[in-house]
Amino acid sequence: MTIHDSFEGVRFVGSILDMAREHGMEIEIGSDFDLYDRLITTHRPHQPIGAPFDPKRHRMSDRNGFWILGWTPQGALVHTQAMRRFDLGGLALSDYLGQNFRDFPPVGLDLDMQRSCYQPGPGARRIRGHVCYHGELWVKGDDRYRGTGLPGLLARFALATCLLRWSPDHVFGFMPERYAFRGLAEREGYMHTDPGALAWYPKGSNTPLKGFMTYMGRDDLNHLISLCPRDFMQAQAA
């Protein structure tokens, strides 16, 4: 990153931290995923930690991951998200996910992994090098956050933080089809999607849960941090 990009990134994340505080949310960032697992178990028992970030499955540290939590002044957990870093080298993300998409399942579902499938799109075929997976995104349903634009800004906060920490070649994530059709990818700041990337089959069901892959390149991330977060928030709340 250039000095200018770093300055823009710091300004961008600082603005979002200020807006989160205005809505009664304090942001915490860390890389101890054992602690994250304990906090999720205690404060969000209805939705356990996602498999890609589970320290019982993966060796997680500040070199390959970080998490973000949002707390109320009363100590209630109201927001989570996390990033995990991979080095694909010359391997395309499409090839990596072709072998490993089952490592990124939606939480809380009993899935038929044999029937579930991944269909690579053109974006995944182009992605190589250092990539980050963006997941665990959750904001508690609360009138303080609904219709404010804050949930989308929090996702942008994570993308900007990832850029400042690691300057990855790409960031990717997955999103249920029904949310993608409602424009959630755009609200979160993602500029590209691969539709029809995933089809998860719950056991005993013939109806798959379909998903999009969202992704951003480093140049997209640099563009994102050049935009004014408060303008976005005002547009979403209008």
N, C-alpha and C positions, 0 to 999 in steps of 0.2 A: 504494500500500500504506500502511496505517496504521503508526505506530511499533510498535504491538503485533505486527502481522503481520511486520514486519521483524525484530523481536527473536526471534519464534518461528522465522522462517526461518533466522537465523544459528545459533540453538541446534540446529535440526534438522540442518543441513549439518555443523556441528561434531561432533555425535554420530556421524554416519556416517563422517566422517574418522577419528575415534577407533576405531571398530569395524573399519574397513579396515586400520588400522595393527595392530590386534590380530591380524589374519589375515595379516600380513606384506605388506601392499600400501600403497604410498605413492601418493597422488593428485597428478597434475599437471594444471593447467588453462591453456589458451592460446587465442590467436586468430590465430596465424600459420599459415595453412593450407598454405603452401608447406613449412614445417617439419613440419607434421603429415603431409603427403604423403610426405616423405622418411623420417620415422620409421616410417610404416606400410610403406613399401616395404622398409625394412631389417629391421624386427622382426616384420612379419606378412605375409610375401610370399605366403602361400597365399590371402590375402583382401585384394585391393587396395582402395583408398579408394572409397567409394560415390560415384556420380555427383552427388548433390545437394551434396556438399562438395568436389568436385574443383576446385582453384584454376585448373586449365587451362580449365575450362568456365565458372566463375563468378567474379565479383569479390568475394572474401571479405575481411572485416576484423572488428575488434572491434565494429563497429556492427551487423553482421548475422550473426555466428557465433562460436561457441566450441567447443572440443573438450576432452575429458577423457581422460586416460591413467592407467592403473594399472601401477605398476612393482614388482617385487620388489627387495629390498636388493641382489641380485646384478645388477640391471640388465636383467632379462627383462620384456618387455611382456606383461601378462596381462589387460589390460582396455582397451576403447575405447568411446567414445560421443561424439556431437556434436549441436549444436543450430544451426539456421539460421532467421533471422527474415525474415518477409515482411509487407508491408503490403497487405492485400487491399482496403482501403477499403470501399466498399459492395458489392463483388463477393462472392458466396457462395463458400465453399471448393469446393462441388460444381461450380460453373461453372469455377473455376480449374483443378481437377483434371480436369474433362472435356476441357480443352484441353492439359493439361500432365502428366497422370499418367505418361507415358512418361519424364519426367525423374526418376522415382523408382524405377528398376528394381532388383530384387534383384541382388546382386553375383555375378559368376562364371558366369552363364548366358547361352547363346546363344539369344536370345528372338526369336520371330516377333511383331514389334511390330504388324503389321497385324491379327493375330488376337487379340492381347491386348486386354483391355477393362477399363473402369472403370464401376462401377455405383454412383451416389451413394446414400447412405443418408440418413435424416432428420437425423442429426447434422451431416453435411457441408452440408446445405442451410441449417442455422441459423448456421453459423460465418462470421463476417465480422470485419473490422478487423485488428488486429495479431495475427498468429499465428506460432507457431514450429514447425518440423518437427524431430522427434526421431528420430535414426537412428544408424547405426554401432555399435549396442549389441552388444558381444562381450565375453565373459569366458572365459578359457582353461579348458578342462576340467581340473580339478585337484582333488585330494581336500581341499585347503585351503579350497575354496570350495563344493564340492558339498554340498548338504543343510544349509548354514549360513544361508541367507536373504540372504547378502551380495549376490549378483547383483541381486536385486530391490531391495535398498537402494541399490545404485549407480544404478539407474535413477531412483529417488526423489531421490537426490542431484542428478542432472541437472535434474529437474523443479523442485526447490526453487531451484537455482542460477539457472535460467532466470527463475523468478518474481522473485527478488531483483534480477537484472540489468535485466530489461525489463518486468516486470509485464504480460505479454501478455494479450490477450483470451482466447486459446485456445492449446493445444499439441496437435499431432496427430502420429501416426506410423502405420506399417503393420506388420503382423505376420502371418506364415504361419498359415493356418487351423489346422494341426495343433498349433501352440503355443498358439493362443488357446483351443482346446478343452481344453487341459491347465491352464488357469487362469493363464497367464503374464501376461496383461494385469493381473489383480488383484494378482499378486505384484509387478509393477513399479509399482503405485500407480494405474493408470488406472481411472477410475470409469465410463467409457462406451466402447462399441464400435459400429461399423457393420459387421455381418457381410456377407460376400459382396461387399465393395467392389472387389476386384481379382481378375482371372483372367489370369495370365501363361502363355502357351503357349510352351514350349521348341520350337525348330525341329525338325520331324520328329515331333512328338508330338501326339496328340489329347487328351491328359490335361492340363488346366490346373493350375497351381499357384495355389491360391486364397488370398486374403488378407483379413484384417479391417483396418479403419481404427480405431485407438484415438484417443481424444481426451479433453481436460480443459478446462473453463472456468476463469477466474480464481478463482471462488468454490470450485471443486473443489480447486485448487492450495492456496488458503488453508486449506482443511480438511485437506489432506494434511499440511501442515507443523505442524498442531496435534497430530498423533499421535506417539506415542513410538516412535522407530526401534528401540530395543532390545527393546521388547515384540514388535514384528513379527519381529525376528530370532529371538527365543526361540520364538515360535509356529511359525516355519518349520522350526526345527531340532528341534522336539519329535517 
